Amino acid sequence: MSINETNTKETKIKTRKIFPKPAAIAIFWGLGLILAIALIMHHNPLADQVTENMKKFSGCVLITFTCIIFALFYDGLTTIPTELFQSRKLIWKLAKNDFKKRYAGSYLGIIWAMAQPVVTVVMYWIVFDRVFDTRSQLVASGVEVPYVLYLTAGLVPWFYFSEAITQGTMALLEYTYLVKQVVFNISILPIIKVVAATFIHIFFIGILLIVSIGYGYYPSIYTLQLFYYSFCLFLLVLGMSYFTCAIVVFFRDLQQVINIALQIGMWATPILWDISMLTDNMKTFFKLNPLVYIVNGYRSAIYEEVWFWEHFYSSTYFWIFTISLFCIGTLIFRKLRVHFADVL
């Protein structure tokens, strides 16, 4: 038995002591039951009854599936979250160092991290608002806010997502020297990259608030939802990063696949356009993209004054999708990590 496999077994034992398996499974099933009951009892009088029933059925199936997976793979699913919690101080320290070294040696330093996204927002605003007059199309679809505010509220979460998933995917390849050290807990490497990307995201949230204030949309109690949607995005990209960083070690072309997917995803997410322009069937299809929930959530927090629980089905779908993705990502990472040092 290799040293890595021995460490994995020791970690599993620690996890069982911290999270009693029967109690944890019972709590998870209880939460799933409560969510399923809330899903069945929820009724939207304006919605089509057939579509609503399909959403309820699909939601209950997904909840049941998630609970079964959690019960079957409890030990593997709780190992990495426990390791992250135990290493939280080290994660914070390494994330700050990673952020600082990224721009070390350049005269402008951190300004370069902010310059490109700001220039992108300005260029999109000039092209789509001033040249092609996209603003009039948004007004026709019911969006009456200034286009630059609409655009910024969509681009801020997208910049965070693209930066975090790109950096998170390359975490193991960048820190190869740490992966080869048996005593180092490599499960913290993806979250280090995601936390480092969060620092820039906080700055852009500040820019978004300044833009909204400039157009007369002042912060309110609804603005606090930015913390909620940022946390949603953090967990989503973290789950994806565990999956992609584990696969890219064995399939290096995945990095190029992700770059192409990000280009497509930019246009498949209602950032430059509004989802209300689509037909009902197309809306349902595009809403399968979890980033639609995030982007619309940022806009709700800034100027729409809508609480996240008012989008009940979207919130339910997002959390089931994100939790399932995180479970799958961490299971694959844990399964493959004993081979990382050999391949790298």
C-alpha positions as CSV (number, residue, x, y, z in Angstrom):
1,M,0.0,0.0,0.0
2,S,1.4,3.4,-1.0
3,I,1.8,6.3,1.4
4,N,-0.9,8.3,-0.4
5,E,-3.4,5.5,0.1
6,T,-2.4,5.3,3.8
7,N,-3.0,9.0,4.2
8,T,-6.4,8.7,2.5
9,K,-7.5,6.0,5.0
10,E,-6.3,8.1,7.9
11,T,-8.3,11.0,6.6
12,K,-11.4,8.8,6.2
13,I,-11.1,7.8,9.9
14,K,-10.9,11.4,11.0
15,T,-13.9,12.3,8.9
16,R,-16.0,9.6,10.6
17,K,-15.1,10.9,14.0
18,I,-16.0,14.5,13.1
19,F,-19.2,13.6,11.2
20,P,-21.2,10.7,12.8
21,K,-22.5,8.9,9.7
22,P,-26.0,7.9,10.9
23,A,-26.8,11.4,12.2
24,A,-25.4,13.1,9.2
25,I,-27.4,11.0,6.8
26,A,-30.6,11.4,8.8
27,I,-30.2,15.2,8.8
28,F,-29.5,15.2,5.1
29,W,-32.6,13.1,4.3
30,G,-34.6,15.3,6.7
31,L,-33.6,18.4,4.8
32,G,-34.3,16.7,1.5
33,L,-37.8,15.7,2.7
34,I,-38.5,19.3,3.9
35,L,-37.4,20.7,0.5
36,A,-39.5,18.1,-1.4
37,I,-42.6,19.0,0.7
38,A,-42.0,22.7,0.1
39,L,-41.6,22.0,-3.6
40,I,-44.8,20.0,-3.8
41,M,-46.8,22.6,-1.8
42,H,-45.5,25.6,-3.8
43,H,-48.0,26.9,-6.3
44,N,-47.7,29.7,-8.8
45,P,-51.1,30.7,-10.0
46,L,-49.6,32.4,-13.1
47,A,-47.7,29.3,-14.3
48,D,-48.9,26.6,-16.6
49,Q,-50.1,23.7,-14.5
50,V,-48.6,21.0,-16.7
51,T,-45.2,22.7,-16.7
52,E,-45.4,23.3,-12.9
53,N,-46.1,19.6,-12.3
54,M,-43.2,18.6,-14.5
55,K,-40.9,20.9,-12.4
56,K,-42.2,19.4,-9.2
57,F,-41.7,15.8,-10.4
58,S,-38.2,16.5,-11.7
59,G,-37.3,18.3,-8.5
60,C,-38.4,15.5,-6.3
61,V,-36.5,13.0,-8.4
62,L,-33.3,15.0,-8.2
63,I,-33.7,15.5,-4.5
64,T,-34.1,11.7,-4.0
65,F,-31.2,10.9,-6.2
66,T,-29.0,13.4,-4.3
67,C,-29.9,11.9,-0.9
68,I,-29.2,8.4,-2.1
69,I,-25.8,9.4,-3.5
70,F,-25.0,11.1,-0.2
71,A,-26.0,8.0,1.8
72,L,-24.0,5.6,-0.4
73,F,-20.9,7.7,-0.7
74,Y,-20.9,9.5,2.6
75,D,-17.3,8.8,3.6
76,G,-15.9,10.0,0.3
77,L,-18.2,13.0,0.1
78,T,-17.3,14.3,3.6
79,T,-13.5,13.8,3.4
80,I,-12.6,16.8,1.3
81,P,-15.0,19.3,3.1
82,T,-13.5,18.2,6.4
83,E,-9.9,18.6,5.1
84,L,-10.8,22.1,3.9
85,F,-12.3,23.1,7.2
86,Q,-9.2,21.8,9.1
87,S,-6.9,23.7,6.7
88,R,-8.9,26.9,6.6
89,K,-6.0,29.1,8.0
90,L,-3.5,27.6,5.6
91,I,-5.9,28.1,2.7
92,W,-6.4,31.8,3.5
93,K,-2.6,32.3,3.8
94,L,-1.8,30.5,0.5
95,A,-4.7,32.3,-1.3
96,K,-3.3,35.7,-0.4
97,N,0.2,34.6,-1.5
98,D,-1.1,33.2,-4.8
99,F,-2.9,36.5,-5.5
100,K,0.1,38.6,-4.7
101,K,2.6,36.5,-6.8
102,R,0.3,36.5,-9.8
103,Y,1.2,40.2,-10.5
104,A,4.6,40.3,-8.9
105,G,7.3,41.9,-11.0
106,S,5.0,44.2,-13.0
107,Y,5.0,48.0,-12.5
108,L,1.2,48.3,-12.2
109,G,0.7,45.1,-10.3
110,I,-2.9,44.4,-9.3
111,I,-4.1,47.1,-11.6
112,W,-3.7,44.8,-14.5
113,A,-6.2,42.4,-12.9
114,M,-8.8,45.1,-13.0
115,A,-7.9,46.8,-16.3
116,Q,-8.9,44.1,-18.7
117,P,-12.4,43.5,-17.3
118,V,-13.1,47.3,-17.1
119,V,-12.0,47.7,-20.7
120,T,-14.2,44.8,-21.7
121,V,-17.2,46.4,-20.1
122,V,-16.6,49.7,-21.8
123,M,-16.1,48.1,-25.2
124,Y,-19.3,46.0,-25.0
125,W,-21.2,49.1,-23.9
126,I,-19.9,51.2,-26.8
127,V,-20.6,48.4,-29.4
128,F,-23.9,47.1,-28.2
129,D,-25.4,50.3,-26.7
130,R,-24.0,53.1,-28.8
131,V,-23.4,51.4,-32.1
132,F,-26.1,48.7,-32.4
133,D,-28.6,50.3,-29.9
134,T,-29.3,47.1,-28.0
135,R,-30.9,49.3,-25.3
136,S,-34.0,49.7,-27.4
137,Q,-34.4,45.9,-27.7
138,L,-34.1,45.5,-23.9
139,V,-36.8,48.2,-23.4
140,A,-39.1,46.3,-25.8
141,S,-38.6,43.2,-23.7
142,G,-39.4,45.0,-20.4
143,V,-35.9,46.0,-19.2
144,E,-35.8,49.7,-18.5
145,V,-32.5,50.2,-16.6
146,P,-29.5,51.8,-18.3
147,Y,-27.7,49.3,-20.5
148,V,-24.3,49.9,-18.9
149,L,-25.8,48.9,-15.5
150,Y,-27.6,45.9,-17.0
151,L,-24.3,44.9,-18.7
152,T,-22.1,45.4,-15.7
153,A,-24.4,43.4,-13.4
154,G,-24.1,40.4,-15.8
155,L,-20.4,40.7,-16.5
156,V,-19.2,40.9,-12.9
157,P,-20.3,37.3,-12.0
158,W,-19.1,36.1,-15.4
159,F,-15.6,37.5,-14.9
160,Y,-15.5,35.8,-11.5
161,F,-16.6,32.5,-13.0
162,S,-14.3,32.5,-15.9
163,E,-11.3,33.5,-13.9
164,A,-11.9,31.0,-11.1
165,I,-12.6,28.0,-13.3
166,T,-9.6,28.7,-15.5
167,Q,-7.3,29.1,-12.5
168,G,-8.9,26.3,-10.5
169,T,-8.5,23.9,-13.4
170,M,-4.7,24.5,-13.6
171,A,-4.2,24.3,-9.8
172,L,-2.5,20.9,-9.7
173,L,-0.4,21.6,-12.8
174,E,0.8,24.9,-11.4
175,Y,1.6,23.5,-7.9
176,T,3.3,20.3,-9.2
177,Y,6.0,20.6,-6.6
178,L,3.4,20.5,-3.8
179,V,1.5,17.6,-5.4
180,K,4.7,15.5,-5.3
181,Q,5.1,16.1,-1.5
182,V,3.3,13.3,0.2
183,V,2.9,15.3,3.5
184,F,1.1,18.1,1.7
185,N,-2.8,18.1,1.6
186,I,-3.3,18.7,-2.1
187,S,-7.1,18.9,-1.8
188,I,-6.7,22.5,-0.7
189,L,-5.1,23.6,-4.0
190,P,-8.3,24.2,-6.1
191,I,-10.0,26.3,-3.3
192,I,-6.8,28.4,-3.0
193,K,-7.2,29.5,-6.7
194,V,-11.0,30.1,-6.2
195,V,-10.4,32.2,-3.1
196,A,-7.7,34.2,-4.9
197,A,-10.1,35.0,-7.7
198,T,-12.6,36.2,-5.1
199,F,-10.4,39.1,-4.1
200,I,-10.8,40.6,-7.6
201,H,-14.5,39.8,-7.5
202,I,-15.0,41.9,-4.4
203,F,-13.4,44.9,-6.2
204,F,-15.8,44.5,-9.1
205,I,-18.8,44.3,-6.8
206,G,-17.7,47.7,-5.5
207,I,-17.5,49.0,-9.1
208,L,-21.0,47.6,-9.8
209,L,-22.3,49.4,-6.7
210,I,-20.7,52.6,-7.9
211,V,-22.2,52.3,-11.3
212,S,-25.7,51.6,-9.8
213,I,-25.4,54.6,-7.5
214,G,-24.4,56.8,-10.4
215,Y,-27.6,55.9,-12.2
216,G,-29.8,56.4,-9.1
217,Y,-30.1,52.8,-7.9
218,Y,-28.9,53.1,-4.3
219,P,-28.1,50.1,-2.1
220,S,-31.0,48.7,-0.1
221,I,-31.7,45.6,1.9
222,Y,-32.1,43.7,-1.4
223,T,-28.4,44.5,-2.1
224,L,-27.4,42.1,0.7
225,Q,-28.3,39.3,-1.7
226,L,-25.0,39.9,-3.4
227,F,-23.4,37.9,-0.6
228,Y,-25.8,35.1,-1.2
229,Y,-25.3,34.9,-5.0
230,S,-21.5,35.3,-4.6
231,F,-21.6,32.3,-2.2
232,C,-23.7,30.4,-4.7
233,L,-21.2,31.1,-7.5
234,F,-18.2,30.2,-5.2
235,L,-19.6,26.8,-4.5
236,L,-20.6,26.2,-8.1
237,V,-17.1,27.0,-9.5
238,L,-15.4,25.1,-6.6
239,G,-17.3,21.9,-7.5
240,M,-16.4,22.3,-11.1
241,S,-12.7,23.0,-10.3
242,Y,-12.4,19.8,-8.3
243,F,-13.7,17.9,-11.4
244,T,-11.7,19.7,-14.0
245,C,-8.3,20.0,-12.1
246,A,-8.4,16.2,-11.5
247,I,-9.2,15.4,-15.2
248,V,-6.7,17.9,-16.7
249,V,-3.8,16.0,-15.1
250,F,-4.6,13.0,-17.4
251,F,-6.1,14.9,-20.3
252,R,-4.2,18.2,-20.9
253,D,-6.4,19.2,-23.8
254,L,-9.2,19.9,-21.3
255,Q,-7.7,23.3,-20.8
256,Q,-8.4,24.2,-24.4
257,V,-11.9,22.7,-24.2
258,I,-12.7,24.9,-21.2
259,N,-11.5,28.0,-23.1
260,I,-13.8,27.2,-26.0
261,A,-16.7,26.4,-23.6
262,L,-16.2,29.8,-21.9
263,Q,-16.5,31.6,-25.2
264,I,-19.7,29.7,-26.0
265,G,-21.0,30.2,-22.5
266,M,-20.5,33.9,-22.7
267,W,-23.2,34.1,-25.3
268,A,-25.3,31.2,-23.9
269,T,-25.8,33.2,-20.7
270,P,-28.1,36.3,-20.8
271,I,-25.3,38.8,-20.2
272,L,-25.5,41.0,-23.3
273,W,-29.1,40.1,-24.0
274,D,-32.2,39.4,-21.9
275,I,-33.8,36.0,-21.5
276,S,-37.3,37.4,-21.9
277,M,-36.6,37.8,-25.6
278,L,-36.8,34.0,-26.0
279,T,-39.9,31.8,-26.3
280,D,-41.1,29.8,-23.3
281,N,-39.5,26.6,-24.6
282,M,-36.2,28.3,-25.2
283,K,-36.3,29.9,-21.8
284,T,-36.6,26.5,-20.1
285,F,-33.7,25.2,-22.1
286,F,-31.4,28.2,-21.3
287,K,-32.3,28.1,-17.7
288,L,-30.7,24.7,-17.4
289,N,-27.5,26.8,-17.4
290,P,-26.9,27.5,-13.6
291,L,-25.2,30.8,-14.5
292,V,-28.5,32.2,-15.6
293,Y,-29.7,32.0,-12.0
294,I,-26.5,33.8,-10.8
295,V,-26.6,36.5,-13.4
296,N,-30.3,37.2,-12.9
297,G,-29.7,37.1,-9.2
298,Y,-27.1,39.9,-9.4
299,R,-29.5,42.0,-11.3
300,S,-32.3,41.3,-8.8
301,A,-30.0,42.4,-6.0
302,I,-29.0,45.6,-7.7
303,Y,-32.1,47.1,-9.3
304,E,-35.0,44.7,-9.5
305,E,-35.7,44.4,-5.8
306,V,-36.7,40.8,-5.9
307,W,-35.7,38.2,-3.2
308,F,-34.1,35.0,-4.2
309,W,-36.8,32.8,-2.7
310,E,-39.4,34.4,-5.0
311,H,-37.7,32.3,-7.8
312,F,-38.5,29.1,-6.0
313,Y,-38.0,26.6,-8.8
314,S,-34.8,28.3,-10.1
315,S,-33.3,28.3,-6.5
316,T,-34.2,24.7,-5.9
317,Y,-32.8,23.6,-9.3
318,F,-29.6,25.6,-8.7
319,W,-28.9,24.1,-5.3
320,I,-29.6,20.5,-6.3
321,F,-27.4,21.0,-9.4
322,T,-24.6,22.6,-7.4
323,I,-24.6,20.1,-4.6
324,S,-24.6,17.2,-7.0
325,L,-21.8,18.7,-9.0
326,F,-19.7,19.3,-5.9
327,C,-20.3,15.7,-4.8
328,I,-19.3,14.3,-8.1
329,G,-16.3,16.6,-8.4
330,T,-14.9,15.8,-5.0
331,L,-15.5,12.0,-5.5
332,I,-13.6,12.1,-8.7
333,F,-10.8,14.2,-7.2
334,R,-10.5,11.8,-4.2
335,K,-10.5,8.8,-6.5
336,L,-7.8,10.0,-8.8
337,R,-5.5,11.9,-6.4
338,V,-3.4,8.8,-5.5
339,H,-2.2,8.9,-9.1
340,F,-1.5,12.6,-9.4
341,A,2.1,12.5,-8.3
342,D,2.9,9.6,-10.6
343,V,1.5,11.4,-13.7
344,L,2.9,14.8,-12.9
